[in-house]
């Protein structure tokens, strides 16, 4: 029987949502082992005063198997 845990991460990128997801997973791998999946719970953009997108942000939930 396996037990899975989740960790929440907020990541960002100036290039797009896909890149923000990759940044978040890459960061999670520095402290979590056995990552099995991730899902985007929320996403939004930061906009400057001219209405141009400055940053894409994602709220991720990372699922991993803890070490036994």
C-alpha atoms as one frame of an Amber mdcrd trajectory, in Angstrom:
protein
   0.000   0.000   0.000   1.358   3.428  -0.939   0.850   6.694   0.861   1.092
   9.873  -1.191   1.556  13.411   0.082   1.049  16.776  -1.582   3.006  19.978
  -1.406   1.797  23.356  -2.668   4.057  25.618  -4.698   3.509  28.974  -6.360
   5.827  29.521  -9.327   6.171  32.229 -11.939   7.715  32.974 -15.316   7.789
  35.996 -17.625   7.370  33.638 -20.635   4.107  31.777 -20.001   2.109  29.340
 -17.909   3.888  26.271 -19.315   7.242  27.705 -18.292   5.896  28.575 -14.816
   4.807  24.942 -14.340   8.282  23.733 -15.369   9.894  26.190 -12.927   7.651
  24.948 -10.101   8.345  21.271 -10.737  12.066  21.920 -11.080  12.076  23.736
  -7.742  10.057  20.960  -6.068  12.613  18.371  -7.185  15.280  20.130  -5.115
  13.553  19.158  -1.864  11.054  16.405  -2.734  11.808  12.917  -4.001   9.545
  10.490  -5.835   7.388  13.174  -7.478   4.545  11.428  -9.270   2.290  14.212
 -10.561   1.362  17.862 -10.393  -1.805  19.755 -11.109  -2.457  23.425 -11.601
  -4.945  24.541  -8.992  -4.981  28.167 -10.127  -3.259  30.481 -12.571  -3.142
  34.229 -13.010  -1.072  37.006 -14.542   0.501  40.161 -13.137  -0.146  43.167
 -15.374   1.661  46.521 -15.466   0.007  49.963 -15.683  -0.151  49.776 -19.488
  -2.030  46.464 -19.454   0.951  44.358 -20.522   1.557  40.982 -18.883   4.640
  41.058 -16.670   4.470  37.619 -15.081   2.549  34.357 -15.389   1.898  32.585
 -12.075   0.652  29.098 -11.252  -0.410  27.535  -7.970   0.670  23.889  -8.155
  -0.095  20.883  -6.022   2.754  18.389  -6.283   2.045  14.737  -5.416   4.955
  12.632  -4.188   5.643   9.401  -2.337   7.456   9.942   0.981  10.557   7.913
   1.723   9.921   4.930   3.987
